[in-house]
Amino acid sequence: MSSSDRHGDPRLTTEYSRFPVKDEIQRPVPGVWRPVLHSIAGALARNDFPLIGEIDSVEPISDDLEAHIRGNIESYGATLVELSDQTWESSCTMWRGDKRWDVLVDLWTAEEGRSDLCLQVDVHETDLGFRFEVYMVYVP
């Protein structure tokens, strides 16, 4: 199945996936967001939660959220690693209106490669650009 079939839009090309689209169709993660999401996943893999809030345009996470995410990762029982470029083949985003997209990024582990764990991030559109807010790491 091609990327366009998987995301439900036969017109989907690299051009469409470079920048976010405001419709309610599940789409690939826009290329413009991928470096930030890669940095967030890298901080998770290094167990460096404070670093997340130091990434440009990313909101710091609360202590409660950090504890919840840590618990989910520990319960999963595998070691997170840096994202593979292949993650973008299965990760997706969808416009939720009100200047917000939901993004699901498939996380990778040393034991499995692509795992069942997902990083969920809300991306908000502002007058100054995009703001990223980690929502959760979990198995959907």
C-alpha positions as CSV (number, residue, x, y, z in Angstrom):
1,M,0.0,0.0,0.0
2,S,1.4,3.4,-0.9
3,S,1.7,6.3,1.5
4,S,-1.2,8.0,-0.2
5,D,-3.5,5.0,0.1
6,R,-2.6,4.6,3.8
7,H,-3.5,8.2,4.5
8,G,-6.7,8.2,2.5
9,D,-5.9,10.8,-0.1
10,P,-4.7,9.7,-3.6
11,R,-3.5,13.2,-4.4
12,L,-1.1,13.1,-1.5
13,T,2.5,13.8,-2.6
14,T,5.7,15.1,-1.0
15,E,4.4,18.6,-1.8
16,Y,1.3,18.1,0.3
17,S,3.2,16.5,3.2
18,R,5.8,19.3,3.6
19,F,3.4,21.7,5.4
20,P,0.3,20.9,7.5
21,V,-3.2,20.8,5.9
22,K,-6.3,22.0,7.6
23,D,-8.9,19.3,6.9
24,E,-10.2,16.3,8.9
25,I,-8.3,13.7,6.8
26,Q,-5.5,11.7,8.5
27,R,-2.3,12.7,6.8
28,P,1.4,12.1,7.1
29,V,3.3,14.2,9.5
30,P,4.4,17.4,7.7
31,G,8.1,17.6,6.9
32,V,8.3,21.0,8.6
33,W,7.4,19.4,12.0
34,R,9.6,16.3,11.8
35,P,12.9,17.8,13.2
36,V,11.0,19.0,16.3
37,L,9.2,15.7,16.8
38,H,12.5,13.9,16.3
39,S,14.1,16.0,19.0
40,I,11.3,15.3,21.4
41,A,11.5,11.5,20.8
42,G,15.3,11.7,21.2
43,A,14.9,13.4,24.6
44,L,12.5,10.6,25.6
45,A,15.0,8.0,24.4
46,R,17.7,9.6,26.5
47,N,15.3,9.8,29.5
48,D,16.0,13.6,29.5
49,F,12.6,15.0,30.2
50,P,13.8,18.6,31.1
51,L,15.4,18.8,27.6
52,I,11.9,18.6,26.0
53,G,11.1,22.1,27.3
54,E,14.3,23.5,26.0
55,I,13.6,22.5,22.4
56,D,12.6,25.6,20.4
57,S,8.8,25.9,20.2
58,V,8.1,23.0,22.6
59,E,6.2,23.5,25.8
60,P,7.8,22.1,29.0
61,I,6.0,19.1,30.4
62,S,4.6,19.1,33.9
63,D,6.0,16.8,36.7
64,D,2.7,14.9,36.7
65,L,2.8,14.3,32.9
66,E,6.5,13.3,33.1
67,A,5.7,10.7,35.9
68,H,2.8,9.3,33.8
69,I,4.9,9.0,30.6
70,R,7.8,7.4,32.6
71,G,5.3,4.9,34.0
72,N,3.9,4.0,30.6
73,I,7.4,3.6,29.1
74,E,8.6,1.4,32.1
75,S,5.4,-0.7,31.9
76,Y,6.0,-1.3,28.2
77,G,9.3,-2.9,29.1
78,A,11.5,-1.9,26.2
79,T,14.3,0.6,25.6
80,L,13.4,3.7,23.6
81,V,15.9,4.6,20.9
82,E,16.1,7.5,18.4
83,L,13.5,7.6,15.7
84,S,14.1,5.8,12.4
85,D,13.3,7.6,9.2
86,Q,10.8,4.9,8.6
87,T,8.6,6.3,11.5
88,W,7.2,8.8,9.1
89,E,5.7,6.1,6.9
90,S,3.2,5.2,9.7
91,S,3.0,8.3,11.9
92,C,0.1,10.7,11.2
93,T,-1.6,13.9,11.9
94,M,-5.1,15.3,11.8
95,W,-6.5,18.8,12.0
96,R,-8.8,19.2,15.0
97,G,-9.9,22.7,14.3
98,D,-9.5,25.6,16.8
99,K,-5.9,26.1,15.5
100,R,-4.7,22.6,16.6
101,W,-3.5,19.3,15.1
102,D,-3.2,15.9,16.8
103,V,0.0,14.2,15.9
104,L,0.8,10.5,16.6
105,V,4.5,9.5,16.2
106,D,5.4,5.8,16.3
107,L,8.3,5.3,18.7
108,W,11.1,2.9,18.2
109,T,12.8,0.5,20.7
110,A,16.1,-1.4,20.7
111,E,14.2,-4.7,21.1
112,E,11.5,-4.3,18.4
113,G,12.3,-1.5,16.0
114,R,8.9,0.2,15.5
115,S,7.0,-0.4,18.7
116,D,3.4,-0.1,19.7
117,L,4.3,3.0,21.8
118,C,3.2,6.3,20.3
119,L,4.1,9.9,21.2
120,Q,1.0,12.1,21.0
121,V,1.7,15.8,20.5
122,D,-0.7,18.7,20.0
123,V,0.5,21.2,17.6
124,H,-1.0,24.7,17.9
125,E,-0.9,27.3,15.2
126,T,0.0,30.8,16.6
127,D,0.8,34.1,15.0
128,L,4.5,33.3,15.6
129,G,4.4,29.8,14.1
130,F,3.8,26.4,15.6
131,R,3.9,25.4,19.3
132,F,4.3,21.8,20.2
133,E,2.8,20.3,23.4
134,V,3.5,16.8,24.4
135,Y,0.2,15.2,25.3
136,M,1.2,11.6,26.2
137,V,3.3,8.5,25.4
138,Y,1.1,5.4,25.4
139,V,0.0,2.3,23.5
140,P,-3.2,3.3,21.6
